[in-house]
Structures are given as structure tokens and as C-alpha cells.
Amino acid sequence: MARSLPHGRSGQPAGLTRLKDVVKTDPESFIRANTSLMAPPHVPEIRLHLASEAHELWLKTEEELEEIGLPPPFWAFAWAGGQGLARYILDHPETVTGKTVLDFASGSGLVAIAARRAGASHVLAVDIDPWAGTAIQLNAVENGVDLEFSGDDIIGRAVETDVILAGDVFYDRDFAASLVPWLRRLAGEGRTALVGDPGRAYLPKDRLEAKATYQVPVTRALEDSEVKKTTVWRFLAG
């Protein structure tokens, strides 16, 4: 994923583990040292290891993170699209109950956990960031669910699951251009493909059917407002 994280600010919060001191350790140690267990505001049933605005992780730019060898930690934040999609799954469990589910670009695993909690028979969380794999497993344990993880780049590949879920993935032109034909093809095969999106620039609205809309609380450190109107869409076949 290629999203930009918030610009760094001067100063370092007192009493926090310095990133340079922990980035050389294993991912689990880093995640535990630089996040807190919190419930995303729109999905209070689920607790995740997330970075709060009090943590140094919020204050680093992508360039600063690259200097210390840490990929942009998208897994440390509950993005609006994922919160909306997780809320929809929990409120409409029939969408996934008894079905196999793939959570694409899983990040923290929020949507994958919601699907498992809603009764999915098996959930595969996919993210190309190996750090996300560690975060997802930690979050799965915290919420008492079991998830499978894959770090493969699966765009364009055949998928055997009944349902495909993707939260907040239409933020980049090229990435969206590769996703749209793949998701449309999967929908054409009779699979349910749902996306959660807070109005990103490259959302293909003409190929989607709106299922629900939420007002999702977010942080100004990541977004341009404190609440994002987030819609859950279903991909149409064709």
C-alpha cells in the first residue's frame, strides 16, 4: 500500500519507547511497545493494537520510517473504510455466516476479525506487508478468533472464497486500476465482493451498488475531518 502518513511534528512524547531502539527487534516486540489496545470508535466490539495520537508512531513521516527500516505502518490505524465495512459485517452477519471469506489489504485485521466474529467458517487475511501479518495474529488472539494470513500479492489471481472484503483501497490511481477488473471478474463468478470507502478519489462508483452508509469517527492526523461519511459498496458483475 502507498498511502501517505501524517507529516511529522517536532518533539517526542515523554516515556515512550524510541522507534530507533525497537525497530531492530522482532515485529511483535515493536507492535507491543508502540501501540495500545483500543476499540475503534465505530466498532467497539473489537479491540486492536493501534497507535494513539500520544504515540511517537503518529509523528513519523514515511521518509523518517524508511530511514529506520520500518514500512509505513498501515496496520497501526483503523481506517474509515475498514471501520465501516467491519460495522456492516457485524450488523449483517448473514453476509458471511457459514461462508469462506478473503479480507484483502487487511492491515490491522479489523474486517477479518469482524467476519470471523459474524460467523464466517474460514477467513483469510491478505496483506503484502509482513508486519501486518504479525499485527493481525496479535489482534486475532486478543479477540478470540482464528485467522489465516497470506503475504502474497493476489491481485488478478483466482479466488476460491465465497466473499471478498476490502476496506479503503481506492486511494491510488494505479492500484485502483489493477483492482477494479479483478473485483468485477470475481463478482461475475458469483462471489460477493464488498468494499468500504470514505470517498477516496478512485472509487469506481458506476460499477458499485451502495449497501449502507455510516458516519465514522476518525482522527485529523490521518484524515481531513473528524468524521468521514463511509459507504459499503457491492461490486456489480460485468
N, C-alpha and C positions, 0 to 999 in steps of 0.2 A: 504494500500500500504506500501511497506517496503523499498523504496529507501533510500539510504544514502544521507544526505545533506552535503554540503561542510564543511570541518573542520573549526572550529572557529579560529579567529585571535585575537591577543591582541588589546586592546584599544576599545573605544566606540565612535562612531561619535557624535560630539557635537550637541546639540539642538534637539536630537531625544527623543521620549518618551521611557523610560526604559521599557523593557519587563516585569520585575517583578512588575511594577506599573500598568500595564494594563491587564495582563493575568487573573487577578481575576475578571475583568469586563465581560460584555457580549461580544460574538464574534463580533457583529457589531462594537462596540466601538474599540475593538482591531484591527480589519481589517482597519478601517478608520484611526487609529492612526499610523499604522505600514506599510502602503502601499501608493503608489501614483497611480493616474490614468495614465496609459500608454498604448500605442498601441504596441502589439507585432510586431517586425520588419518585419515578413513575412505576417502579417495580419493587415495592417494599418487601415482597415475599422472599426476595433473593438477596444474599449478601456476597459481595465480591471484594477481592483485594484491589483497591483503587487508590490512585493518588489524589489527595485532597489539595486544596489551594494553599495549605500550610506546608506542603512538602516541596523540597528542592526540585523534585522531578517536574513540577509545573513550570519552573522558572527557566528551563533549558530550551534553547533553540535546537533545531535539527543539526545545525553545524556544530554546536557545542557537544551534542550527544555523539556525533560521528567522531569527534576528536578523542573521546574516551572509549570508543568501540561499542557503543550501545545503539542498536537500531531504534528508530522512532517508536516509543512505547505506546502504540495504539491500544494495546491490551490493558493499559492502566486507566482508561477512561470509559465511562458509559455514554456512548454517543447517542444522540437523539433518535436516529433511525433504529438502532438496536433496542432502545427502550420502548419505542412504540411497537415494534414487531414482537418483542417479548410480552408486552401487555396484551396484545391481540391474541397471542397463542394461549396465554393463561386464561383469558376471558372466553376464548372459543376453543376449548380443548379438543372438540370433535375434529378440528383441523389436522391434528397429529395423533390422536389416540389410536393405539394399536398399529401405527404406521412406522416405516423407517424414514429417517429424516437426515438431511445433509444441511449443516449450517455453514455457509460459505463466508470466507473472510471473518472468521468467528471472533477474533480479538480476545476479549475477556472471557468469552464463552457464555455470555448472558443469554443470548437467544437459544443456544443449545441446551442450557440448563432449564430454561423455561419449557422447551419442548419435552424434555425428559420428565419434568415435573407434571406436565399436562398429559402424560400417558403414552408418549411415543415408545414403541417397542425397542428401537435402537436409534442412537444419534451419533453421527459422525461430524465432528467439528474440524473444519479445514482452514488453515491459515499458513501462509508461506513463512511467517516469522517463527523460528523455533522458540523464542521467548514466549510467544503466545501459547505454545503447547504446554509449557510449564505453568503459566498463569491459569490456563483452562483446567488443568488437572487439579491445581490447588483449589480453584473455585468450585469444581465439581465435588471434591471431598467436603468442602465447607457446607455445601447444600445437600449432601447425602445422595448424590446421583452418580451413576457411572456413564462415562462418555468415551468414545473412541476418538483419537486425534490423528490427523494426517497433515504433514507439512508440504505435500505435493502441490504443484501448480496444475489444477484440474480444469482450467477454463478450456472449453472445446471438447472435453472428453465425454465419453458415455457415462451416464449416471444410473445406478440401479435403485436408488431410493425413491420412495413414494412422494416425498415432499422436499423441496429445496427452499431454504430460507436465506435471505441476505439483508443485512442491516447496513444502511448508509454506505453504498458502494458506488454511487454515481457522481463522484466529486471530481473526476478527471476525464478529459475527453477521450484519450486513447484507451484507458481502462474500460470506460463505458462502451466504447465501440467494439471491444472484444467480448464484453459480457452480453450485450443485447441479443445477438444472433444465437448465442449458446442457450440463454434462458428461454428464448422463443422456441427453439428446437425442442428443449425439454418439455415445455408446455404443450407443444404439438404432439408429443409422445404420450400425453395424458397425465403427466406429472403436475402436481401443484407447485407453482413457483411464486413465492411471496417475497416482496421487498418492503422494507421500512425506510422511508425517506423524508427528510425535513425540508424539501425544496432545493436539493442540490441542482447545480446548473445543467447537468447532462442526463437528467431523468427523462426517459422516453415516454412521456405521458400518453402519447397517441397509441401506445401498444399495451396499455395497462387499464385495469379495472379497479377503481377505488373500493376498498372493503371497510375501512374505518379511519377516522381522523382523531388525533389526540393533541392536547396542549402539553408538551413535555418540558419540564423544568431542566435547564442546562446551566452551564457556567459561562460567563462572559470571557473567561480566559481561553475558551475554545470556540465560542460562537459569537455572533453579533448581537445577541439579545439574551435575556434570562429565561425566556420561554420560546420554544420552537414548535410551530404547527407541523406535526408529523403525520404522514398518511401511510397506511399499509395498503399496498397495491398487489394485485394478482396479475401475472403476465398472461396475456392472451396468446392463444396458439396462432400460428400463421407465419 
